[in-house]
Amino acid sequence: MIRRLTENDHLQCLSLLTPHAAENLFILGDIEAYGYDQPFQKLWGDFLEDGTLRAVLLKYEKNYIPFAPDDFDAKGFGKVISEDSDFLMMSGLKRVTSQIQPFVSHSFRSSRELFYAKCESTNELALDNNSNVQVASSLDLSHIHSLHEQIGEFDSSETVEEKRRNQEKGVSRTYFIEEDGKPVSAASTAAENSQSAMIVGVCTLANYKRKGYASKCTSKLCYDVLKEGKVLCLFYDNPEAGNIYKRIGFQDIEKWMMIHFETKEALV
């Protein structure tokens, strides 16, 4: 049986999601931030006959994110999504989204597949000689933004004000290395919640590469977050980047899919 989730389902929902905190970074973070009933956020649960919750479907803005550790009603989740004319994307573990997609009636537009990795241990982190790694203050974020704008593959749509707001809310932090009076390498978190955090924005300016700066920033950042009892995760699609992350203790979880659909209005 599929029905809307409410605050009354919170403990059962956490019991399902928390053992897979890295996989459920976005769902857990959005529940903590916004709860179960907002104009821009809703959740559904798939229940067995005995009332046990076995799967969750989150809608945040125009994006659906499903999660199920085992068998679930993929057709039922597909029906919920198909009845919604105001959505554009479904994202989540490939194992889960691939079961739902055939039951979504909206026309497929495009998809992107990424590696999804997590880190739960500090054992492999490169923690030697990282005394030059700094924690970014609010005042540093304008310089970090300038660094990001110089990295060709980055989406720099996030403004300095958004960076500051996210840092103040505790959902993001940035570590960096400075040379010649400017940040030349950095790593950040995003979507931090009480259980997990995502590593993003790992970068080094071209003239300062091959010095291990990105590994130092990432390792120091990971160490501090892991010591707070959180699990770390990240996306990557570049095998070279994947090798760097694996050297400091990240392990592939599953593939992550982002599937874009046409709106029903667009099809009229």
Protein Blocks (a to p, Z undefined) as FASTA:
>chain_A
ZZdddfklmmmmmmmmmmmmmlmmmmmmmmmmnojbdfkbccdddddfkopafbdcddeh
jaccdddfbdcdfklmmmmmmmpcbbfbdcddfklmmmmmmmpmbdcfbdcdddddddfb
fklpcfehilmpccddfklmmmmmmmmmmmmkbcckbcfklmmmmmmnopaccddddeeh
iafbdcddehiafkbccdehiacdfklghnommmmmmmmmmmmmmmnopacddddfbfkl
mmmmmmnopacfbdcdddddddfklmZZ
